[in-house]
Amino acid sequence: MTFPDASRAYPITLPDGSEHPGTVFLNKVIDHPGWEVGDYSYASSFDAVTDWAAHLAPYLFGYGPEKLRIGRFCQIAHGVRFLTSGANHATDGISTFPFPVFDPEQIGSYQPDSRDTVIGHDVWIGYGAIICPGARVGNGVMIGAGAVVRGTIPDYAIVTGNPAQVVKQRFSDDEIATLNALAWWDWSAQRVAAAVPALMSGDVNALSSC
């Protein structure tokens, strides 16, 4: 098995030898002050994308305080959107109309919501899911197609629906503690490559031996 090369922008090679243009390692195609993405985390799109940062997080303008932090080995399907904190309007006044954004002297400093959006390691975000401002998604989470994710999602949960709800834990509490302690996503490429059979087997004990 060929292990993915973290230095490539387009990591999938098709049978004819060409690169698949619809799948990218995000930290090789995004240079944006609001983004932090770990190695091997990829996004896919059926459509041609010229600006992946704006495509995935259209409200992350770069002049606000919030960050979108995505761990390593995450998988982001077509149609996923991160609605970061810059999308939110103030809700504590009589009106929610964002008057300051129409003033060039205030637009850079006005932001009623400044929470970071954080995605853990090895998270699978399914087709068309929406990640809302300030969401905290744990390691190993699976997010179903079309889910609308708010709040904190625990490690290794499966979530679906709108609003997204935990429908199942992928492993027992003890196994989840072991997986987080192993933190395999931080291993060297060589060690992860050697552990691929265990990672694909679902056997936590096997991974512990790698």
C-alpha positions, 0 to 999 in steps of 0.5 A: 500500500502506498502511504500518502505523501503529506507534501503533495497538494493533490495526494490521490493519483488516478489509475492513468497516472494523473492527479485527482484535482478534486481532493486536496491536502488543505494545508498545501492549498490554503494560506490564510490567517484564520486557518490552522490545518494539520497534515493529511487532512483533506477536502474533496469537491465535485466542482472545480475550486480555486479558493479552498479557504473561501469555499469551505469557510466563507465567513472566515474573512481573516481580519477577525479574531476567530480561528478555524482549527482542524487536526490531522487526518481529517476527511471533509466531503463535498458540500461541507461548510464551516460557518465560523463566528464572523457569520454571527450577528449580535443578539443582545440589542433590539435589532440584529442589524449589523450597522458597524459593518457598513462603516469602514472604520469599524468593520475590522474591529466589530465582531460580536462572536469571536469563538474559535471553531475546533475540529479534532484529529481523524474526524470524518465530516460527511456530505453537505454537513454544516459546522456552526460557529464555536463548535468543538468536535472531538477526535475520531468523530463521524458526522453524518451527511447533512448534519448541522453541528453545534456545541461540543461533540465528544470524542469518537461519537457518531452524530447525525441530524439537525441539530446534530445528536449523538446516535452512537459511541464508536468505542467504549470509554476505556478504548477511547481513553486508550486511543487518545493516549496513543494519539496515533495521529502524532506518530511519524509517517513511518509508524503510521504506515506500519500501523495501517492494518491495525487502524483499518481493523477496529482493534484498539489492542492491535493498535496499542502494539504498534 
